[in-house]
Amino acid sequence: MEESDKMDYQKNIKRIACGILFNNSFKLLDNWGEIVDDMLYNSKHKQFTANFFPNISSQYTVERNLYNAELGHSFILTSCNIVFTQSIISNFDEEYKEFKTRVTDYIVPKILSKYNLITRRIGIVYTCELDQAKIDRFASLYFKPEIKGIQDFRFSKKESTIKGRLFDKNNDFINKIFTLGNISDSMLGIIYDYQLHLEPPKADIRDEIDNFFTCSKKKFEDDVINPLGV
């Protein structure tokens, strides 16, 4: 990909998110205050600050959340799930590195490991704005030419992992979910969800997470950016 093409596609990426599904931990929500204090106000940690998440949910039901109403960042916690979303403001490369660090250096060790959460699935979601011509081009890669006029579609592709292929007791697999068309009230584009399913679930993913990020970004480029020339 030419450098100018790379810059073009980076301008189209609007947000990235990391979702981590784990075995139910019913005491986790009871520790919400401790988690927020450490995330936002512990000077030893620089990944999150009260400026990054100036808003804290006041409704305590089945989930807790932090958010930035102006910029669109959010952190959602339930008894079995964490979803961290970061909007891309100006520079994808720099902000992606910050996003990755927030997950690998804080969320994984300081929440998942600290509270002994057993991970079942890790996902990275890329939201990219596309015009109708690029959506049509993408559809042509997967649908026969005589099938015309497709406006919105969603499909998934499953792949085995190296561990899933090599080890008898490991059934890990990758699932890639593509959603194209009207991805919001005001945006045409693609949502690319790259998921690692851990079978059996894993007690510690600190040795998995860096490689997972590397693979997800490469697959996003291979599956979306390069075919479209975004």
Buried (B, 14 or more C-beta within 10 A) or exposed (E): EEEEEBEBBBBBBBBBBBBBBBEEBEEBBEBBEEBBEBBBEEEEBEBBEEEBBBBBBEEEEEBBBBBBEEBBBBBBBBBBBBBBBBBBEEEBEEBBEEBBEBBBBBBBBBBBBEBEBBBBBBBBBBBBBBEEEBBBBBBBEEEEEEEEEBEEBEEEEEEEBEBBEEEEEBBBBBBBBBBBBEBEEEEBBBBBBBBBBBBEBBEBBEEBBEEBBEBBBEBBBEBBBEBBEB
